[in-house]
Amino acid sequence: MTPLAGKTLFITGASRGIGLAIALRAARDGANVAIAAKSDVPNPKLPGTIHTAAQAVNAAGGQGLALKCDIREEDQVRAAVAATVDAFGGIDILVNNASAIWLRGTLDTPMKRFDLMQQVNARGSFLCAQACLPHLLVAPNPHILTLAPPPSLDPKWWAPHTGYTLAKMGMSFVTLGLAGEFGPRGVAVNALWPRTLIATDALNMIPGVSPANGRKPEILADAAHAILARPAAGFTGNFLIDDEVLRDAGITDLSHYASDPSQPLLPDLFLD
């Protein structure tokens, strides 16, 4: 069964990591995937560009579209959405994956870094939704899926890195609002978050943890696929956790997702 065959996905930050994994899982169904990210030329510190991602989508059985897009810039987002519609005739799914991270306390957070996180995370997710919604509203089974945690006001998640928590919870609150506004109009607006650390290059920003203590991005890709395959009507406003989604889909053995089976898995942020 290939529920995403012929569907068009607009995925932010999809040149590597979780976004690319979601793109490749959709591509195996025969989906069209717009890779909207800043990485236009190779970076020695971070593998993958929009062009290598689009090639990988094509190789996996989909149709990739490489779009250089900084989601902080409104004109770039609107141009990328227009290019996607021109190429594929519409947009069925928006995946808000792009995110900026800085896990430091208040006195160690430069305002430039604070502003970056607010602009990419909450504002970027809102802007991409605003640009895609006219097309989603006329799609047969439209979804917005945002990589964001269940909302929490527990100070233990705020005290260590207020700037990042504000930015990430901002994505959660955008999800809540969009779900309330567009769920009744048939758009499934939901969030997905991992139970454990995910082995991506973002872990290099966190002192004292290793990708070996996480699961592969494919666990989120498979969970996202299960979510996006569902009927959109009435399925909105949910804050979903990857292993619970897979369990509900009948997948209970998660051992193959471990980055290094010999190492203990560490929990991700924001989950008790």
ChimeraX commands (.cxc) that place a marker at each C-alpha (Angstrom):
marker #1 position 0.00,0.00,0.00 radius 0.5
marker #1 position 1.43,3.36,-1.02 radius 0.5
marker #1 position -0.86,5.99,0.52 radius 0.5
marker #1 position 1.36,8.93,-0.44 radius 0.5
marker #1 position 1.69,7.99,-4.12 radius 0.5
marker #1 position 1.23,11.12,-6.20 radius 0.5
marker #1 position 0.93,13.35,-3.14 radius 0.5
marker #1 position 2.98,16.55,-2.97 radius 0.5
marker #1 position 4.89,17.31,0.23 radius 0.5
marker #1 position 6.53,20.61,1.10 radius 0.5
marker #1 position 9.19,19.82,3.73 radius 0.5
marker #1 position 11.29,22.49,5.40 radius 0.5
marker #1 position 14.86,21.71,6.42 radius 0.5
marker #1 position 14.82,18.54,4.34 radius 0.5
marker #1 position 18.38,18.57,3.05 radius 0.5
marker #1 position 19.50,16.25,5.87 radius 0.5
marker #1 position 18.50,14.55,9.09 radius 0.5
marker #1 position 14.86,14.07,10.06 radius 0.5
marker #1 position 13.49,16.14,7.18 radius 0.5
marker #1 position 15.39,14.10,4.62 radius 0.5
marker #1 position 14.29,10.83,6.25 radius 0.5
marker #1 position 10.64,11.91,6.03 radius 0.5
marker #1 position 11.20,12.91,2.40 radius 0.5
marker #1 position 12.73,9.55,1.49 radius 0.5
marker #1 position 9.95,7.58,3.19 radius 0.5
marker #1 position 7.37,9.51,1.18 radius 0.5
marker #1 position 9.44,9.06,-1.96 radius 0.5
marker #1 position 9.25,5.28,-1.59 radius 0.5
marker #1 position 5.48,5.67,-2.02 radius 0.5
marker #1 position 6.02,7.67,-5.21 radius 0.5
marker #1 position 5.39,11.11,-3.72 radius 0.5
marker #1 position 6.49,14.49,-5.02 radius 0.5
marker #1 position 8.73,16.20,-2.48 radius 0.5
marker #1 position 9.75,19.85,-2.38 radius 0.5
marker #1 position 13.03,20.11,-0.46 radius 0.5
marker #1 position 12.90,23.61,1.02 radius 0.5
marker #1 position 16.15,24.41,2.83 radius 0.5
marker #1 position 19.06,26.83,2.93 radius 0.5
marker #1 position 21.78,24.29,2.07 radius 0.5
marker #1 position 22.49,25.08,-1.56 radius 0.5
marker #1 position 26.23,24.32,-1.55 radius 0.5
marker #1 position 28.12,21.63,0.41 radius 0.5
marker #1 position 29.13,22.46,3.98 radius 0.5
marker #1 position 32.17,20.60,5.36 radius 0.5
marker #1 position 30.54,20.44,8.81 radius 0.5
marker #1 position 27.07,19.36,7.69 radius 0.5
marker #1 position 26.54,16.76,4.95 radius 0.5
marker #1 position 23.79,17.16,2.38 radius 0.5
marker #1 position 22.33,19.91,0.22 radius 0.5
marker #1 position 18.93,20.50,-1.36 radius 0.5
marker #1 position 20.37,19.03,-4.56 radius 0.5
marker #1 position 21.68,15.79,-3.03 radius 0.5
marker #1 position 18.37,15.44,-1.16 radius 0.5
marker #1 position 16.33,15.87,-4.34 radius 0.5
marker #1 position 18.54,13.30,-6.09 radius 0.5
marker #1 position 17.99,10.87,-3.21 radius 0.5
marker #1 position 14.22,11.40,-3.46 radius 0.5
marker #1 position 14.36,10.61,-7.18 radius 0.5
marker #1 position 16.44,7.50,-6.53 radius 0.5
marker #1 position 13.94,6.32,-3.91 radius 0.5
marker #1 position 11.06,6.47,-6.39 radius 0.5
marker #1 position 9.67,9.96,-5.89 radius 0.5
marker #1 position 10.05,13.27,-7.66 radius 0.5
marker #1 position 12.32,15.72,-5.85 radius 0.5
marker #1 position 12.35,19.49,-6.25 radius 0.5
marker #1 position 15.33,21.38,-4.81 radius 0.5
marker #1 position 14.31,24.81,-3.49 radius 0.5
marker #1 position 16.80,27.15,-1.82 radius 0.5
marker #1 position 14.65,28.72,0.85 radius 0.5
marker #1 position 15.35,30.49,4.13 radius 0.5
marker #1 position 12.03,30.24,5.97 radius 0.5
marker #1 position 12.80,33.49,7.78 radius 0.5
marker #1 position 12.27,35.30,4.47 radius 0.5
marker #1 position 8.64,35.70,3.45 radius 0.5
marker #1 position 9.38,36.28,-0.22 radius 0.5
marker #1 position 11.52,33.14,-0.42 radius 0.5
marker #1 position 8.82,31.01,1.23 radius 0.5
marker #1 position 6.10,32.28,-1.08 radius 0.5
marker #1 position 8.33,31.78,-4.12 radius 0.5
marker #1 position 9.15,28.22,-3.02 radius 0.5
marker #1 position 5.47,27.39,-2.51 radius 0.5
marker #1 position 4.64,28.86,-5.93 radius 0.5
marker #1 position 7.44,26.82,-7.54 radius 0.5
marker #1 position 6.10,23.66,-5.89 radius 0.5
marker #1 position 2.59,24.31,-7.19 radius 0.5
marker #1 position 3.96,25.09,-10.65 radius 0.5
marker #1 position 5.90,21.81,-10.69 radius 0.5
marker #1 position 3.34,19.47,-9.19 radius 0.5
marker #1 position -0.05,21.18,-9.46 radius 0.5
marker #1 position -0.72,21.68,-5.76 radius 0.5
marker #1 position 0.37,20.87,-2.21 radius 0.5
marker #1 position -1.14,18.08,-0.12 radius 0.5
marker #1 position 1.15,18.07,2.92 radius 0.5
marker #1 position 3.29,20.59,4.78 radius 0.5
marker #1 position 5.96,19.24,7.12 radius 0.5
marker #1 position 7.39,21.94,9.41 radius 0.5
marker #1 position 10.70,20.33,10.24 radius 0.5
marker #1 position 13.19,23.22,10.08 radius 0.5
marker #1 position 14.31,24.31,13.52 radius 0.5
marker #1 position 17.14,26.20,15.19 radius 0.5
marker #1 position 18.58,25.06,18.52 radius 0.5
marker #1 position 20.72,26.64,21.26 radius 0.5
marker #1 position 20.66,24.85,24.60 radius 0.5
marker #1 position 22.17,27.49,26.87 radius 0.5
marker #1 position 20.99,29.60,29.75 radius 0.5
marker #1 position 19.87,33.20,29.54 radius 0.5
marker #1 position 23.28,34.76,30.20 radius 0.5
marker #1 position 24.88,32.54,27.56 radius 0.5
marker #1 position 22.34,33.19,24.81 radius 0.5
marker #1 position 23.33,35.96,22.38 radius 0.5
marker #1 position 20.31,37.90,21.16 radius 0.5
marker #1 position 21.31,37.06,17.60 radius 0.5
marker #1 position 20.85,33.36,18.48 radius 0.5
marker #1 position 17.61,34.06,20.35 radius 0.5
marker #1 position 16.20,35.94,17.35 radius 0.5
marker #1 position 17.26,33.18,14.95 radius 0.5
marker #1 position 15.36,30.55,16.95 radius 0.5
marker #1 position 12.18,32.63,17.17 radius 0.5
marker #1 position 12.30,33.48,13.46 radius 0.5
marker #1 position 12.92,29.93,12.25 radius 0.5
marker #1 position 10.89,27.88,14.70 radius 0.5
marker #1 position 7.57,29.54,15.51 radius 0.5
marker #1 position 7.48,32.31,12.92 radius 0.5
marker #1 position 8.81,30.05,10.17 radius 0.5
marker #1 position 6.22,27.39,10.89 radius 0.5
marker #1 position 3.44,30.00,10.87 radius 0.5
marker #1 position 4.68,31.55,7.63 radius 0.5
marker #1 position 4.99,28.22,5.82 radius 0.5
marker #1 position 1.49,27.26,6.94 radius 0.5
marker #1 position 0.10,30.60,5.80 radius 0.5
marker #1 position 1.72,30.20,2.38 radius 0.5
marker #1 position 0.63,26.56,1.92 radius 0.5
marker #1 position -2.90,26.75,3.32 radius 0.5
marker #1 position -4.62,28.13,0.20 radius 0.5
marker #1 position -3.42,24.98,-1.59 radius 0.5
marker #1 position -4.02,22.62,1.35 radius 0.5
marker #1 position -7.62,23.81,1.66 radius 0.5
marker #1 position -8.39,22.48,-1.83 radius 0.5
marker #1 position -6.36,19.26,-1.46 radius 0.5
marker #1 position -8.26,15.98,-1.02 radius 0.5
marker #1 position -6.56,14.88,2.24 radius 0.5
marker #1 position -4.50,17.81,3.55 radius 0.5
marker #1 position -2.07,17.57,6.46 radius 0.5
marker #1 position 0.22,19.92,8.35 radius 0.5
marker #1 position 2.71,18.04,10.51 radius 0.5
marker #1 position 5.10,19.99,12.73 radius 0.5
marker #1 position 8.07,18.57,14.62 radius 0.5
marker #1 position 7.18,20.02,18.00 radius 0.5
marker #1 position 6.66,18.74,21.55 radius 0.5
marker #1 position 3.49,18.56,23.63 radius 0.5
marker #1 position 2.97,22.01,25.17 radius 0.5
marker #1 position 4.29,22.30,28.72 radius 0.5
marker #1 position 4.52,25.09,31.26 radius 0.5
marker #1 position 6.70,23.04,33.61 radius 0.5
marker #1 position 9.62,25.29,34.67 radius 0.5
marker #1 position 12.03,22.35,34.46 radius 0.5
marker #1 position 11.85,22.60,30.66 radius 0.5
marker #1 position 12.11,26.39,30.64 radius 0.5
marker #1 position 14.79,27.17,33.21 radius 0.5
marker #1 position 17.81,25.56,31.47 radius 0.5
marker #1 position 17.25,27.19,28.03 radius 0.5
marker #1 position 14.38,29.66,28.02 radius 0.5
marker #1 position 15.15,30.92,24.52 radius 0.5
marker #1 position 15.04,27.50,22.89 radius 0.5
marker #1 position 12.04,26.30,24.88 radius 0.5
marker #1 position 10.12,29.44,23.93 radius 0.5
marker #1 position 10.96,28.90,20.27 radius 0.5
marker #1 position 10.10,25.19,20.29 radius 0.5
marker #1 position 6.92,25.57,22.33 radius 0.5
marker #1 position 6.07,28.39,19.95 radius 0.5
marker #1 position 5.83,25.73,17.23 radius 0.5
marker #1 position 3.54,23.73,19.52 radius 0.5
marker #1 position 1.26,26.70,20.14 radius 0.5
marker #1 position 1.16,27.49,16.41 radius 0.5
marker #1 position 0.01,23.90,15.94 radius 0.5
marker #1 position -2.74,24.36,18.53 radius 0.5
marker #1 position -3.99,27.51,16.88 radius 0.5
marker #1 position -3.91,26.20,13.32 radius 0.5
marker #1 position -5.62,22.99,14.43 radius 0.5
marker #1 position -8.44,24.97,15.97 radius 0.5
marker #1 position -8.78,27.25,12.97 radius 0.5
marker #1 position -8.37,24.80,10.10 radius 0.5
marker #1 position -9.27,21.42,11.59 radius 0.5
marker #1 position -12.97,22.23,11.13 radius 0.5
marker #1 position -12.18,23.01,7.48 radius 0.5
marker #1 position -10.74,19.55,6.89 radius 0.5
marker #1 position -7.01,20.13,7.38 radius 0.5
marker #1 position -5.30,17.71,9.79 radius 0.5
marker #1 position -2.90,19.84,11.87 radius 0.5
marker #1 position -0.78,17.77,14.23 radius 0.5
marker #1 position 2.65,17.63,15.88 radius 0.5
marker #1 position 5.16,14.80,16.19 radius 0.5
marker #1 position 7.98,14.44,18.72 radius 0.5
marker #1 position 10.50,11.68,19.50 radius 0.5
marker #1 position 10.61,9.69,22.74 radius 0.5
marker #1 position 14.40,9.46,22.59 radius 0.5
marker #1 position 17.20,11.51,21.15 radius 0.5
marker #1 position 17.45,11.24,17.36 radius 0.5
marker #1 position 20.89,10.67,15.88 radius 0.5
marker #1 position 21.32,13.76,13.70 radius 0.5
marker #1 position 23.96,16.45,13.32 radius 0.5
marker #1 position 21.95,18.64,15.70 radius 0.5
marker #1 position 23.21,16.46,18.57 radius 0.5
marker #1 position 26.63,17.99,18.03 radius 0.5
marker #1 position 25.14,21.16,19.57 radius 0.5
marker #1 position 24.50,19.34,22.86 radius 0.5
marker #1 position 27.51,18.74,25.13 radius 0.5
marker #1 position 27.82,15.32,26.68 radius 0.5
marker #1 position 25.56,13.35,24.36 radius 0.5
marker #1 position 26.40,11.20,21.38 radius 0.5
marker #1 position 24.39,10.05,18.35 radius 0.5
marker #1 position 25.02,6.55,19.74 radius 0.5
marker #1 position 22.51,7.37,22.50 radius 0.5
marker #1 position 19.71,8.04,20.03 radius 0.5
marker #1 position 17.53,6.38,17.47 radius 0.5
marker #1 position 17.87,6.80,13.73 radius 0.5
marker #1 position 15.79,9.48,12.00 radius 0.5
marker #1 position 13.89,6.69,10.25 radius 0.5
marker #1 position 11.75,6.18,13.35 radius 0.5
marker #1 position 10.30,9.66,12.90 radius 0.5
marker #1 position 10.00,9.11,9.16 radius 0.5
marker #1 position 7.95,5.95,9.65 radius 0.5
marker #1 position 5.81,7.61,12.31 radius 0.5
marker #1 position 5.25,10.64,10.06 radius 0.5
marker #1 position 4.27,8.34,7.20 radius 0.5
marker #1 position 1.69,6.61,9.39 radius 0.5
marker #1 position 0.24,9.99,10.39 radius 0.5
marker #1 position 0.16,11.45,6.89 radius 0.5
marker #1 position -1.52,8.32,5.51 radius 0.5
marker #1 position -4.52,8.83,7.79 radius 0.5
marker #1 position -7.77,10.50,6.72 radius 0.5
marker #1 position -7.44,14.17,7.61 radius 0.5
marker #1 position -11.06,14.79,8.57 radius 0.5
marker #1 position -11.46,14.94,12.34 radius 0.5
marker #1 position -7.80,14.13,12.99 radius 0.5
marker #1 position -6.35,17.38,14.28 radius 0.5
marker #1 position -4.74,19.04,17.28 radius 0.5
marker #1 position -2.83,15.94,18.39 radius 0.5
marker #1 position 0.64,15.96,19.95 radius 0.5
marker #1 position 1.92,12.57,18.88 radius 0.5
marker #1 position 4.97,10.64,20.11 radius 0.5
marker #1 position 6.89,8.50,17.60 radius 0.5
marker #1 position 6.83,5.17,19.45 radius 0.5
marker #1 position 3.12,5.51,20.30 radius 0.5
marker #1 position 2.26,6.21,16.66 radius 0.5
marker #1 position 4.19,3.11,15.57 radius 0.5
marker #1 position 2.63,0.98,18.30 radius 0.5
marker #1 position -0.82,2.02,17.10 radius 0.5
marker #1 position 0.28,1.02,13.60 radius 0.5
marker #1 position 1.25,-2.45,14.87 radius 0.5
marker #1 position 5.02,-1.88,15.06 radius 0.5
marker #1 position 6.23,-2.81,18.54 radius 0.5
marker #1 position 9.82,-3.94,17.94 radius 0.5
marker #1 position 11.82,-0.72,17.71 radius 0.5
marker #1 position 15.26,-2.27,18.17 radius 0.5
marker #1 position 16.27,-1.75,14.54 radius 0.5
marker #1 position 15.93,2.01,14.98 radius 0.5
marker #1 position 18.72,2.17,17.56 radius 0.5
marker #1 position 21.75,4.06,16.31 radius 0.5
marker #1 position 24.02,1.85,18.43 radius 0.5
marker #1 position 22.22,-1.10,20.09 radius 0.5
marker #1 position 25.04,-1.44,22.63 radius 0.5
marker #1 position 24.44,2.04,24.05 radius 0.5
marker #1 position 21.58,3.22,26.29 radius 0.5
marker #1 position 18.91,5.43,24.74 radius 0.5
marker #1 position 18.58,8.89,26.24 radius 0.5
marker #1 position 15.19,10.64,26.40 radius 0.5
marker #1 position 14.56,13.70,24.28 radius 0.5
marker #1 position 13.62,17.04,25.80 radius 0.5
marker #1 position 10.12,18.03,26.92 radius 0.5
marker #1 position 8.74,14.55,27.73 radius 0.5
marker #1 position 8.21,13.32,31.29 radius 0.5
marker link #1:1,2 radius 0.2
marker link #1:2,3 radius 0.2
marker link #1:3,4 radius 0.2
marker link #1:4,5 radius 0.2
marker link #1:5,6 radius 0.2
marker link #1:6,7 radius 0.2
marker link #1:7,8 radius 0.2
marker link #1:8,9 radius 0.2
marker link #1:9,10 radius 0.2
marker link #1:10,11 radius 0.2
marker link #1:11,12 radius 0.2
marker link #1:12,13 radius 0.2
marker link #1:13,14 radius 0.2
marker link #1:14,15 radius 0.2
marker link #1:15,16 radius 0.2
marker link #1:16,17 radius 0.2
marker link #1:17,18 radius 0.2
marker link #1:18,19 radius 0.2
marker link #1:19,20 radius 0.2
marker link #1:20,21 radius 0.2
marker link #1:21,22 radius 0.2
marker link #1:22,23 radius 0.2
marker link #1:23,24 radius 0.2
marker link #1:24,25 radius 0.2
marker link #1:25,26 radius 0.2
marker link #1:26,27 radius 0.2
marker link #1:27,28 radius 0.2
marker link #1:28,29 radius 0.2
marker link #1:29,30 radius 0.2
marker link #1:30,31 radius 0.2
marker link #1:31,32 radius 0.2
marker link #1:32,33 radius 0.2
marker link #1:33,34 radius 0.2
marker link #1:34,35 radius 0.2
marker link #1:35,36 radius 0.2
marker link #1:36,37 radius 0.2
marker link #1:37,38 radius 0.2
marker link #1:38,39 radius 0.2
marker link #1:39,40 radius 0.2
marker link #1:40,41 radius 0.2
marker link #1:41,42 radius 0.2
marker link #1:42,43 radius 0.2
marker link #1:43,44 radius 0.2
marker link #1:44,45 radius 0.2
marker link #1:45,46 radius 0.2
marker link #1:46,47 radius 0.2
marker link #1:47,48 radius 0.2
marker link #1:48,49 radius 0.2
marker link #1:49,50 radius 0.2
marker link #1:50,51 radius 0.2
marker link #1:51,52 radius 0.2
marker link #1:52,53 radius 0.2
marker link #1:53,54 radius 0.2
marker link #1:54,55 radius 0.2
marker link #1:55,56 radius 0.2
marker link #1:56,57 radius 0.2
marker link #1:57,58 radius 0.2
marker link #1:58,59 radius 0.2
marker link #1:59,60 radius 0.2
marker link #1:60,61 radius 0.2
marker link #1:61,62 radius 0.2
marker link #1:62,63 radius 0.2
marker link #1:63,64 radius 0.2
marker link #1:64,65 radius 0.2
marker link #1:65,66 radius 0.2
marker link #1:66,67 radius 0.2
marker link #1:67,68 radius 0.2
marker link #1:68,69 radius 0.2
marker link #1:69,70 radius 0.2
marker link #1:70,71 radius 0.2
marker link #1:71,72 radius 0.2
marker link #1:72,73 radius 0.2
marker link #1:73,74 radius 0.2
marker link #1:74,75 radius 0.2
marker link #1:75,76 radius 0.2
marker link #1:76,77 radius 0.2
marker link #1:77,78 radius 0.2
marker link #1:78,79 radius 0.2
marker link #1:79,80 radius 0.2
marker link #1:80,81 radius 0.2
marker link #1:81,82 radius 0.2
marker link #1:82,83 radius 0.2
marker link #1:83,84 radius 0.2
marker link #1:84,85 radius 0.2
marker link #1:85,86 radius 0.2
marker link #1:86,87 radius 0.2
marker link #1:87,88 radius 0.2
marker link #1:88,89 radius 0.2
marker link #1:89,90 radius 0.2
marker link #1:90,91 radius 0.2
marker link #1:91,92 radius 0.2
marker link #1:92,93 radius 0.2
marker link #1:93,94 radius 0.2
marker link #1:94,95 radius 0.2
marker link #1:95,96 radius 0.2
marker link #1:96,97 radius 0.2
marker link #1:97,98 radius 0.2
marker link #1:98,99 radius 0.2
marker link #1:99,100 radius 0.2
marker link #1:100,101 radius 0.2
marker link #1:101,102 radius 0.2
marker link #1:102,103 radius 0.2
marker link #1:103,104 radius 0.2
marker link #1:104,105 radius 0.2
marker link #1:105,106 radius 0.2
marker link #1:106,107 radius 0.2
marker link #1:107,108 radius 0.2
marker link #1:108,109 radius 0.2
marker link #1:109,110 radius 0.2
marker link #1:110,111 radius 0.2
marker link #1:111,112 radius 0.2
marker link #1:112,113 radius 0.2
marker link #1:113,114 radius 0.2
marker link #1:114,115 radius 0.2
marker link #1:115,116 radius 0.2
marker link #1:116,117 radius 0.2
marker link #1:117,118 radius 0.2
marker link #1:118,119 radius 0.2
marker link #1:119,120 radius 0.2
marker link #1:120,121 radius 0.2
marker link #1:121,122 radius 0.2
marker link #1:122,123 radius 0.2
marker link #1:123,124 radius 0.2
marker link #1:124,125 radius 0.2
marker link #1:125,126 radius 0.2
marker link #1:126,127 radius 0.2
marker link #1:127,128 radius 0.2
marker link #1:128,129 radius 0.2
marker link #1:129,130 radius 0.2
marker link #1:130,131 radius 0.2
marker link #1:131,132 radius 0.2
marker link #1:132,133 radius 0.2
marker link #1:133,134 radius 0.2
marker link #1:134,135 radius 0.2
marker link #1:135,136 radius 0.2
marker link #1:136,137 radius 0.2
marker link #1:137,138 radius 0.2
marker link #1:138,139 radius 0.2
marker link #1:139,140 radius 0.2
marker link #1:140,141 radius 0.2
marker link #1:141,142 radius 0.2
marker link #1:142,143 radius 0.2
marker link #1:143,144 radius 0.2
marker link #1:144,145 radius 0.2
marker link #1:145,146 radius 0.2
marker link #1:146,147 radius 0.2
marker link #1:147,148 radius 0.2
marker link #1:148,149 radius 0.2
marker link #1:149,150 radius 0.2
marker link #1:150,151 radius 0.2
marker link #1:151,152 radius 0.2
marker link #1:152,153 radius 0.2
marker link #1:153,154 radius 0.2
marker link #1:154,155 radius 0.2
marker link #1:155,156 radius 0.2
marker link #1:156,157 radius 0.2
marker link #1:157,158 radius 0.2
marker link #1:158,159 radius 0.2
marker link #1:159,160 radius 0.2
marker link #1:160,161 radius 0.2
marker link #1:161,162 radius 0.2
marker link #1:162,163 radius 0.2
marker link #1:163,164 radius 0.2
marker link #1:164,165 radius 0.2
marker link #1:165,166 radius 0.2
marker link #1:166,167 radius 0.2
marker link #1:167,168 radius 0.2
marker link #1:168,169 radius 0.2
marker link #1:169,170 radius 0.2
marker link #1:170,171 radius 0.2
marker link #1:171,172 radius 0.2
marker link #1:172,173 radius 0.2
marker link #1:173,174 radius 0.2
marker link #1:174,175 radius 0.2
marker link #1:175,176 radius 0.2
marker link #1:176,177 radius 0.2
marker link #1:177,178 radius 0.2
marker link #1:178,179 radius 0.2
marker link #1:179,180 radius 0.2
marker link #1:180,181 radius 0.2
marker link #1:181,182 radius 0.2
marker link #1:182,183 radius 0.2
marker link #1:183,184 radius 0.2
marker link #1:184,185 radius 0.2
marker link #1:185,186 radius 0.2
marker link #1:186,187 radius 0.2
marker link #1:187,188 radius 0.2
marker link #1:188,189 radius 0.2
marker link #1:189,190 radius 0.2
marker link #1:190,191 radius 0.2
marker link #1:191,192 radius 0.2
marker link #1:192,193 radius 0.2
marker link #1:193,194 radius 0.2
marker link #1:194,195 radius 0.2
marker link #1:195,196 radius 0.2
marker link #1:196,197 radius 0.2
marker link #1:197,198 radius 0.2
marker link #1:198,199 radius 0.2
marker link #1:199,200 radius 0.2
marker link #1:200,201 radius 0.2
marker link #1:201,202 radius 0.2
marker link #1:202,203 radius 0.2
marker link #1:203,204 radius 0.2
marker link #1:204,205 radius 0.2
marker link #1:205,206 radius 0.2
marker link #1:206,207 radius 0.2
marker link #1:207,208 radius 0.2
marker link #1:208,209 radius 0.2
marker link #1:209,210 radius 0.2
marker link #1:210,211 radius 0.2
marker link #1:211,212 radius 0.2
marker link #1:212,213 radius 0.2
marker link #1:213,214 radius 0.2
marker link #1:214,215 radius 0.2
marker link #1:215,216 radius 0.2
marker link #1:216,217 radius 0.2
marker link #1:217,218 radius 0.2
marker link #1:218,219 radius 0.2
marker link #1:219,220 radius 0.2
marker link #1:220,221 radius 0.2
marker link #1:221,222 radius 0.2
marker link #1:222,223 radius 0.2
marker link #1:223,224 radius 0.2
marker link #1:224,225 radius 0.2
marker link #1:225,226 radius 0.2
marker link #1:226,227 radius 0.2
marker link #1:227,228 radius 0.2
marker link #1:228,229 radius 0.2
marker link #1:229,230 radius 0.2
marker link #1:230,231 radius 0.2
marker link #1:231,232 radius 0.2
marker link #1:232,233 radius 0.2
marker link #1:233,234 radius 0.2
marker link #1:234,235 radius 0.2
marker link #1:235,236 radius 0.2
marker link #1:236,237 radius 0.2
marker link #1:237,238 radius 0.2
marker link #1:238,239 radius 0.2
marker link #1:239,240 radius 0.2
marker link #1:240,241 radius 0.2
marker link #1:241,242 radius 0.2
marker link #1:242,243 radius 0.2
marker link #1:243,244 radius 0.2
marker link #1:244,245 radius 0.2
marker link #1:245,246 radius 0.2
marker link #1:246,247 radius 0.2
marker link #1:247,248 radius 0.2
marker link #1:248,249 radius 0.2
marker link #1:249,250 radius 0.2
marker link #1:250,251 radius 0.2
marker link #1:251,252 radius 0.2
marker link #1:252,253 radius 0.2
marker link #1:253,254 radius 0.2
marker link #1:254,255 radius 0.2
marker link #1:255,256 radius 0.2
marker link #1:256,257 radius 0.2
marker link #1:257,258 radius 0.2
marker link #1:258,259 radius 0.2
marker link #1:259,260 radius 0.2
marker link #1:260,261 radius 0.2
marker link #1:261,262 radius 0.2
marker link #1:262,263 radius 0.2
marker link #1:263,264 radius 0.2
marker link #1:264,265 radius 0.2
marker link #1:265,266 radius 0.2
marker link #1:266,267 radius 0.2
marker link #1:267,268 radius 0.2
marker link #1:268,269 radius 0.2
marker link #1:269,270 radius 0.2
marker link #1:270,271 radius 0.2
marker link #1:271,272 radius 0.2
view
